[in-house]
Amino acid sequence: MNTRRRGVRRALSGQAVVEYLLMTAMLLFLFTGMYKVLQTSLRKYFISAGSAILTAYY
């Protein structure tokens, strides 16, 4: 009976490790995608703001 509980405990801890790894990978891909999207949109905003500032002075 004691060995059966150890097996269940190991299976649950193994499942937790797999869930943590999957969640870490999912968050990594999510933040990487958000960074790429925000980087391109911020670049467009800075270019348009810079051209508006330059046209105001020149």
C-alpha positions, 0 to 999 in steps of 0.5 A: 500500500505504501509503494502505491501511494509513492507512485501516485505522489510521483505521478502527481509531481510529474504532472505538476512539472509538465504543467509548469513547463507548458505554462512557462513555454506558453507565457514565453511565446505570448510575451515574445509575440506581444513584444514583436507586435508592440515593437512594430506599432511603436516604431510607426508611432515614433516615426509619425510623431517625429515627422510631425515634430520636424514639420512643425519646426522646418 
